[in-house]
Amino acid sequence: MAPDVPTRQPFKQVTSKGEGKESSSDLLRLWERVMIVLFVSSAIWAAAFQTAAANDARTAFRACLKQASAEAKDQKVATDAFSAFARQKCSAQESGFKSAIWAFDSKNKMSKKESESNAEAQVEDFVATASDHYAADAPK
């Protein structure tokens, strides 16, 4: 039979007397790994949640602009008046979209002034794109 040889167990340090004691450095390393994993997973979850909120508001605003375009065609709104028509029809969705952008930007440490500028630029871009599509599809 093989002699009794002390085996190394996870996170135990075998002393010369054969008794096991926990190694504080091993526990510390384990604790650090656990904390890093928790921190990274929390950050990923928070980013995904923030992005989802902004994406939902963006989708609602774009859907409203699409609906406004259809209504404008039915009402034969002039192409140069479409932007005002669309912004008036989608004011609630625009406000929700801007709020979502502000919330996302503020959590990412962006100043309120920069965030407002960013939100307004995105709204202008969506409205301009919808206006361009409306003008391209408008009867000549």
Short mmCIF file of the C-alpha atoms (twelve columns), coordinates in Angstrom:
data_MODEL
# 
_entry.id   MODEL 
# 
loop_
_atom_site.group_PDB 
_atom_site.id 
_atom_site.type_symbol 
_atom_site.label_atom_id 
_atom_site.label_alt_id 
_atom_site.label_comp_id 
_atom_site.label_asym_id 
_atom_site.label_seq_id 
_atom_site.Cartn_x 
_atom_site.Cartn_y 
_atom_site.Cartn_z 
_atom_site.pdbx_PDB_model_num 
ATOM 1   C CA . MET A 1   0.000   0.000  0.000   1 
ATOM 2   C CA . ALA A 2   1.078   3.529  -0.655  1 
ATOM 3   C CA . PRO A 3   2.135   5.579  2.333   1 
ATOM 4   C CA . ASP A 4   -0.245  8.281  3.503   1 
ATOM 5   C CA . VAL A 5   0.883   11.386 1.700   1 
ATOM 6   C CA . PRO A 6   -0.923  14.609 2.505   1 
ATOM 7   C CA . THR A 7   -2.592  15.947 -0.618  1 
ATOM 8   C CA . ARG A 8   -3.086  19.592 -1.333  1 
ATOM 9   C CA . GLN A 9   -6.717  20.585 -1.093  1 
ATOM 10  C CA . PRO A 10  -8.044  23.728 -2.728  1 
ATOM 11  C CA . PHE A 11  -7.267  26.817 -0.680  1 
ATOM 12  C CA . LYS A 12  -5.519  24.822 2.030   1 
ATOM 13  C CA . GLN A 13  -1.859  25.031 2.812   1 
ATOM 14  C CA . VAL A 14  -0.202  21.944 4.230   1 
ATOM 15  C CA . THR A 15  2.221   22.688 7.023   1 
ATOM 16  C CA . SER A 16  5.211   20.627 8.047   1 
ATOM 17  C CA . LYS A 17  3.086   18.964 10.729  1 
ATOM 18  C CA . GLY A 18  0.565   17.884 8.097   1 
ATOM 19  C CA . GLU A 19  -2.301  19.983 9.411   1 
ATOM 20  C CA . GLY A 20  -4.178  22.134 6.903   1 
ATOM 21  C CA . LYS A 21  -4.650  25.865 7.234   1 
ATOM 22  C CA . GLU A 22  -6.249  28.249 4.805   1 
ATOM 23  C CA . SER A 23  -3.925  30.455 2.874   1 
ATOM 24  C CA . SER A 24  -4.994  34.073 3.167   1 
ATOM 25  C CA . SER A 25  -3.383  34.960 -0.157  1 
ATOM 26  C CA . ASP A 26  -5.406  32.242 -1.925  1 
ATOM 27  C CA . LEU A 27  -8.612  33.497 -0.335  1 
ATOM 28  C CA . LEU A 28  -7.730  37.063 -1.198  1 
ATOM 29  C CA . ARG A 29  -7.157  36.140 -4.842  1 
ATOM 30  C CA . LEU A 30  -10.460 34.288 -4.937  1 
ATOM 31  C CA . TRP A 31  -12.239 37.260 -3.378  1 
ATOM 32  C CA . GLU A 32  -10.659 39.631 -5.898  1 
ATOM 33  C CA . ARG A 33  -11.793 37.437 -8.784  1 
ATOM 34  C CA . VAL A 34  -15.322 37.253 -7.434  1 
ATOM 35  C CA . MET A 35  -15.480 41.026 -7.007  1 
ATOM 36  C CA . ILE A 36  -14.126 41.662 -10.500 1 
ATOM 37  C CA . VAL A 37  -16.664 39.291 -12.040 1 
ATOM 38  C CA . LEU A 38  -19.490 40.933 -10.085 1 
ATOM 39  C CA . PHE A 39  -18.350 44.421 -11.061 1 
ATOM 40  C CA . VAL A 40  -18.008 43.588 -14.753 1 
ATOM 41  C CA . SER A 41  -21.329 41.767 -14.908 1 
ATOM 42  C CA . SER A 42  -23.064 44.659 -13.111 1 
ATOM 43  C CA . ALA A 43  -21.564 47.157 -15.539 1 
ATOM 44  C CA . ILE A 44  -22.673 45.090 -18.531 1 
ATOM 45  C CA . TRP A 45  -26.176 44.723 -17.133 1 
ATOM 46  C CA . ALA A 46  -26.453 48.454 -16.380 1 
ATOM 47  C CA . ALA A 47  -25.195 49.415 -19.835 1 
ATOM 48  C CA . ALA A 48  -27.620 47.019 -21.483 1 
ATOM 49  C CA . PHE A 49  -30.511 48.360 -19.415 1 
ATOM 50  C CA . GLN A 50  -29.645 51.997 -20.206 1 
ATOM 51  C CA . THR A 51  -29.196 51.239 -23.875 1 
ATOM 52  C CA . ALA A 52  -32.485 49.342 -23.997 1 
ATOM 53  C CA . ALA A 53  -34.362 52.306 -22.521 1 
ATOM 54  C CA . ALA A 54  -32.840 54.691 -25.068 1 
ATOM 55  C CA . ASN A 55  -33.464 52.224 -27.906 1 
ATOM 56  C CA . ASP A 56  -37.127 51.810 -26.935 1 
ATOM 57  C CA . ALA A 57  -37.638 55.585 -26.933 1 
ATOM 58  C CA . ARG A 58  -35.765 55.906 -30.247 1 
ATOM 59  C CA . THR A 59  -37.911 53.177 -31.815 1 
ATOM 60  C CA . ALA A 60  -41.117 54.847 -30.590 1 
ATOM 61  C CA . PHE A 61  -40.012 58.211 -32.011 1 
ATOM 62  C CA . ARG A 62  -39.068 56.733 -35.385 1 
ATOM 63  C CA . ALA A 63  -42.368 54.812 -35.570 1 
ATOM 64  C CA . CYS A 64  -44.244 58.020 -34.825 1 
ATOM 65  C CA . LEU A 65  -42.356 59.851 -37.592 1 
ATOM 66  C CA . LYS A 66  -43.292 57.057 -39.994 1 
ATOM 67  C CA . GLN A 67  -46.943 57.351 -38.966 1 
ATOM 68  C CA . ALA A 68  -46.769 61.148 -39.305 1 
ATOM 69  C CA . SER A 69  -45.420 60.713 -42.820 1 
ATOM 70  C CA . ALA A 70  -48.381 58.517 -43.751 1 
ATOM 71  C CA . GLU A 71  -50.818 61.045 -42.258 1 
ATOM 72  C CA . ALA A 72  -49.068 63.914 -44.040 1 
ATOM 73  C CA . LYS A 73  -49.476 62.108 -47.371 1 
ATOM 74  C CA . ASP A 74  -53.184 61.600 -46.670 1 
ATOM 75  C CA . GLN A 75  -53.587 65.284 -45.759 1 
ATOM 76  C CA . LYS A 76  -51.363 66.380 -48.680 1 
ATOM 77  C CA . VAL A 77  -49.032 68.397 -46.460 1 
ATOM 78  C CA . ALA A 78  -46.483 70.417 -48.434 1 
ATOM 79  C CA . THR A 79  -42.931 69.066 -48.287 1 
ATOM 80  C CA . ASP A 80  -41.578 72.252 -46.716 1 
ATOM 81  C CA . ALA A 81  -44.191 72.027 -43.933 1 
ATOM 82  C CA . PHE A 82  -43.577 68.366 -43.134 1 
ATOM 83  C CA . SER A 83  -40.912 68.924 -40.441 1 
ATOM 84  C CA . ALA A 84  -43.219 71.143 -38.379 1 
ATOM 85  C CA . PHE A 85  -46.125 68.741 -38.959 1 
ATOM 86  C CA . ALA A 86  -44.077 65.735 -37.847 1 
ATOM 87  C CA . ARG A 87  -42.648 67.449 -34.763 1 
ATOM 88  C CA . GLN A 88  -46.132 68.542 -33.723 1 
ATOM 89  C CA . LYS A 89  -47.564 65.037 -34.216 1 
ATOM 90  C CA . CYS A 90  -44.657 63.344 -32.416 1 
ATOM 91  C CA . SER A 91  -44.015 65.838 -29.614 1 
ATOM 92  C CA . ALA A 92  -44.703 63.264 -26.859 1 
ATOM 93  C CA . GLN A 93  -42.356 60.665 -28.394 1 
ATOM 94  C CA . GLU A 94  -39.736 63.347 -29.041 1 
ATOM 95  C CA . SER A 95  -39.874 64.396 -25.405 1 
ATOM 96  C CA . GLY A 96  -39.567 60.770 -24.254 1 
ATOM 97  C CA . PHE A 97  -36.630 60.191 -26.586 1 
ATOM 98  C CA . LYS A 98  -34.833 63.307 -25.347 1 
ATOM 99  C CA . SER A 99  -35.414 62.239 -21.739 1 
ATOM 100 C CA . ALA A 100 -33.958 58.806 -22.442 1 
ATOM 101 C CA . ILE A 101 -30.901 60.365 -24.101 1 
ATOM 102 C CA . TRP A 102 -30.416 62.755 -21.173 1 
ATOM 103 C CA . ALA A 103 -30.702 59.884 -18.688 1 
ATOM 104 C CA . PHE A 104 -28.207 57.767 -20.622 1 
ATOM 105 C CA . ASP A 105 -25.760 60.642 -21.069 1 
ATOM 106 C CA . SER A 106 -25.962 61.775 -17.440 1 
ATOM 107 C CA . LYS A 107 -25.159 58.260 -16.227 1 
ATOM 108 C CA . ASN A 108 -22.131 58.392 -18.509 1 
ATOM 109 C CA . LYS A 109 -20.977 61.640 -16.879 1 
ATOM 110 C CA . MET A 110 -21.853 63.925 -19.804 1 
ATOM 111 C CA . SER A 111 -22.761 67.508 -18.920 1 
ATOM 112 C CA . LYS A 112 -26.402 68.568 -19.199 1 
ATOM 113 C CA . LYS A 113 -25.550 71.108 -21.910 1 
ATOM 114 C CA . GLU A 114 -23.738 68.494 -24.018 1 
ATOM 115 C CA . SER A 115 -26.519 65.990 -23.440 1 
ATOM 116 C CA . GLU A 116 -29.207 68.460 -24.532 1 
ATOM 117 C CA . SER A 117 -27.180 69.276 -27.624 1 
ATOM 118 C CA . ASN A 118 -26.716 65.579 -28.360 1 
ATOM 119 C CA . ALA A 119 -30.429 64.846 -27.944 1 
ATOM 120 C CA . GLU A 120 -31.462 67.785 -30.128 1 
ATOM 121 C CA . ALA A 121 -28.982 66.783 -32.838 1 
ATOM 122 C CA . GLN A 122 -30.368 63.243 -32.890 1 
ATOM 123 C CA . VAL A 123 -33.965 64.526 -33.063 1 
ATOM 124 C CA . GLU A 124 -33.032 66.915 -35.883 1 
ATOM 125 C CA . ASP A 125 -31.358 64.056 -37.737 1 
ATOM 126 C CA . PHE A 126 -34.402 61.793 -37.455 1 
ATOM 127 C CA . VAL A 127 -36.786 64.575 -38.505 1 
ATOM 128 C CA . ALA A 128 -34.543 65.588 -41.428 1 
ATOM 129 C CA . THR A 129 -34.311 61.983 -42.600 1 
ATOM 130 C CA . ALA A 130 -38.094 61.563 -42.362 1 
ATOM 131 C CA . SER A 131 -38.521 64.859 -44.205 1 
ATOM 132 C CA . ASP A 132 -36.169 63.733 -46.971 1 
ATOM 133 C CA . HIS A 133 -38.076 60.450 -47.339 1 
ATOM 134 C CA . TYR A 134 -41.384 62.334 -47.383 1 
ATOM 135 C CA . ALA A 135 -40.105 64.690 -50.075 1 
ATOM 136 C CA . ALA A 136 -38.833 61.767 -52.173 1 
ATOM 137 C CA . ASP A 137 -42.177 59.949 -51.928 1 
ATOM 138 C CA . ALA A 138 -44.382 63.016 -52.358 1 
ATOM 139 C CA . PRO A 139 -46.360 63.217 -55.577 1 
ATOM 140 C CA . LYS A 140 -44.822 65.600 -58.058 1 
# 
